[in-house]
Each structure stands twice: as structure tokens, then as C-alpha cells.
Amino acid sequence: MTIQTTTTGTTLTIILSGRLDTVTAPQLETAINNNINGITRLLFDLDQLDYISSAGLRILLTAQKTMNGQGTMELVHVNHAVMDIFEITGFTDILTIR
């Protein structure tokens, strides 16, 4: 998996590509933790994310809980395969997906 982060003002955009699973989830967690201070808007671009496991879902849920206390979080460009996983797990009711 590759992780690209861009900060513009108080907006952090994280672009993910590849597979977000047990092996790669700690990398994302580190990237979030290293960049989240002072952020009021967190965007995840998931257009190139091929797969997300329960470990990846946990990272997104943790990020959502953090952002509930300091701003907003949105998932954008969610592809069909990942959207199916969000729908099956009920995450479409928890996360803001655009």
C-alpha cells in the first residue's frame, strides 16, 4: 500500500492505494498520528484502494472518533469494491462518504 499525505491549512488529505490490511494498517495509523494535530478536516481519497480488511476499518473508525472531537472526516472517491465492504459492515452509517 502507498500512502500520500497533503496538508493544506487545517485540512489533511490522505490518498491510499493498494491493500489496507493487517500488514499495512499500522503504516496508516502512524501516518495519521504524525499529521493529525491541528487538523479540523480529514479527507481520505480511496479511489485507488483495492481492498480494506477489518484492521483497516478499525483505523478508519479510530480516526473518525478522533475527528469527532476536533473537526470532520470524509471519505471521497470510494470505489465500488471498497464501498461494498462499507455497506456489508454497516460503516456507511458511521462514516461520511462522498
MOTAGI-V110855 format. One line per field, one symbol per residue. psi: psi as a letter, one per 40 degrees, with the letter a starting at -180 (. if undefined). Layout:
# MOTAGI-V110855
psi->???
This chain:
# MOTAGI-V110855
psi->iihhhhhhbehhhhhhiahhaddedddddddddeedhehehhhhhfdehdihadddddddddddddddeebihihifhidddddddddeeededihh.
